[in-house]
């Protein structure tokens, strides 16, 4: 409904041509990325943390790590020669997004929420299938929407320059979490 409302207002418009190669790339990412990331973050990292931490603490730590790693930005390719300082420049560039408070609040908050939802889905089902499916669906929908539409203006705080930033993605994340909670109630397990 949110996308339909944005289309109706003219803030977002459908592109006249479909970039099939870009759409194929999104589909490939929606298959590969969740397999890798869910196995690492919700499988390995969360699994190790659950050995010594309460589930809620383990989920928060895993989500913080997930959001920080996703928030880091690789430098754009340049024609600059590689020198002894190239690694330091690259490392400094990775943290450049942290200098923009609006970007940090909107992007980091959404990524942290996504990490919590995926960790909670893993804890509720004791499986990686639900978090992998959610992750895949989010990549597919946000990727397809971003490839097939364009924004006529920057709409922060409602929606940033991609589907990760702003209040709209945060709200959709909360709605998804509510559905996970309703559809997958926690089993009566002993709490630590």
C-alpha positions in Angstrom: 0.0 0.0 0.0 2.9 2.3 0.8 4.4 1.9 -2.7 1.0 2.5 -4.3 0.5 5.7 -2.3 4.0 6.9 -3.4 3.2 6.0 -7.0 -0.1 7.9 -6.7 1.5 11.1 -5.4 4.2 11.0 -8.1 7.0 10.8 -5.6 7.9 7.4 -7.1 7.4 6.6 -10.8 7.8 3.4 -12.7 10.7 3.4 -15.2 9.8 3.2 -18.9 12.1 0.2 -19.6 12.8 -2.8 -17.6 16.5 -3.4 -16.8 16.4 -7.2 -17.2 20.1 -7.7 -16.3 19.6 -5.7 -13.1 16.5 -7.7 -12.2 18.3 -11.0 -12.8 21.1 -9.7 -10.5 18.5 -9.0 -7.8 17.0 -12.5 -8.2 20.5 -14.0 -7.9 21.2 -11.9 -4.8 17.9 -13.0 -3.3 19.0 -16.6 -3.6 22.7 -16.4 -2.6 22.9 -13.7 0.0 20.4 -15.2 2.5 22.2 -18.6 2.3 25.5 -17.0 3.2 24.4 -14.4 5.7 21.9 -16.5 7.6 24.3 -19.4 7.9 26.9 -16.9 9.3 24.9 -14.5 11.4 21.9 -16.6 12.6 23.6 -20.0 12.3 27.2 -19.6 13.5 27.3 -16.3 15.4 23.9 -16.6 17.1 24.6 -20.3 17.8 27.9 -19.6 19.5 26.4 -16.7 21.5 23.5 -18.9 22.7 26.0 -21.2 24.4 26.8 -18.5 27.0 24.1 -15.8 26.7 20.4 -15.5 27.1 18.5 -15.6 23.8 17.6 -11.9 23.9 21.2 -10.8 24.6 22.5 -13.1 21.9 19.9 -11.7 19.4 20.9 -8.1 20.3 24.6 -8.8 19.9 24.1 -10.6 16.6 21.9 -7.8 15.3 24.4 -5.1 16.3 27.1 -7.0 14.5 24.9 -7.5 11.4 23.9 -3.9 11.2 27.5 -2.5 11.7 28.9 -4.8 9.0 26.1 -4.0 6.6 26.4 -0.3 7.3 30.1 -0.2 6.4 30.6 1.1 2.8 33.4 -0.1 0.5 35.1 2.7 -1.3 34.3 3.4 -5.0 36.8 2.1 -7.5 39.3 4.8 -8.5 42.2 5.0 -10.9 44.4 5.8 -7.9 47.6 3.8 -7.7 47.8 1.3 -4.9 50.3 2.5 -2.2 51.2 1.5 1.3 48.4 3.9 2.5 45.7 2.4 0.3 44.4 0.1 3.0 44.1 2.9 5.5 42.2 5.1 3.0 39.9 2.2 2.2 39.3 1.5 6.0 38.6 5.2 6.6 36.2 5.3 3.7 34.3 2.3 5.1 33.2 4.3 8.1 32.3 7.5 6.2 28.5 6.9 6.6 28.9 7.2 10.4 29.5 10.9 10.0 26.0 11.6 8.8 23.6 11.4 11.8 20.4 11.1 9.8 21.9 8.3 7.7 23.1 6.5 10.9 19.8 6.8 12.6 17.6 5.8 9.7 19.9 3.1 8.1 21.5 1.7 11.2 18.1 1.5 13.0 16.5 -0.4 10.1 19.4 -2.8 9.7 19.4 -3.4 13.5 15.7 -4.1 13.4 16.1 -6.5 10.4 18.8 -8.3 12.4 16.5 -8.6 15.4 13.6 -9.9 13.3 15.8 -12.5 11.6 17.3 -13.6 15.0 13.9 -13.8 16.5 12.6 -15.9 13.6 15.6 -18.2 14.1 14.9 -18.5 17.8 11.2 -19.0 17.3 11.6 -21.8 14.8 15.0 -23.3 15.8 15.7 -23.3 12.1 17.3 -21.1 9.4 14.4 -21.6 6.9 12.2 -18.7 8.1 15.0 -16.1 8.5 16.4 -17.2 5.1 13.0 -16.8 3.5 12.3 -13.4 5.1 15.8 -12.2 4.1 15.3 -13.5 0.5 11.9 -11.9 0.2 13.2 -8.5 1.5 16.1 -8.5 -1.0 13.8 -9.5 -3.8 11.1 -7.0 -3.1 13.4 -4.0 -2.3 15.6 -4.9 -5.2 12.9 -5.2 -7.8 11.1 -2.1 -6.6 14.4 -0.1 -6.7 15.2 -1.4 -10.2 11.8 -0.8 -11.7 11.0 2.6 -10.1 12.8 5.9 -9.4 12.2 8.6 -6.8 11.5 12.1 -8.0 12.9 13.6 -4.8 14.7 12.5 -1.7 12.1 11.6 0.8 14.0 11.3 4.1 12.8 10.7 6.7 10.0 8.7 5.1 12.2 6.9 2.5 15.8 7.5 1.7 17.7 6.8 -1.5 17.1 3.1 -1.2 14.7 0.7 0.5 16.8 0.4 3.7 16.6 4.0 4.9 13.7 5.9 6.4 10.5 5.5 8.4 8.7 3.5 5.7 11.2 0.5 5.7 11.3 0.7 9.5 7.5 0.5 9.7 7.4 -2.4 7.2 10.0 -4.2 9.3 7.9 -3.8 12.4 4.8 -5.1 10.5 6.8 -8.1 9.4 8.0 -8.8 13.0 4.4 -8.6 14.2 3.4 -11.2 11.6 6.3 -13.4 12.7 5.3 -13.1 16.3 1.6 -14.0 15.5 2.3 -16.8 13.1 5.3 -18.4 15.0 4.6 -18.2 18.7 7.5 -19.2 20.9 7.4 -22.8 22.2 7.2 -23.2 25.9 10.9 -23.7 26.6 12.8 -23.2 29.7 14.2 -19.7 30.0 17.6 -19.1 31.4 
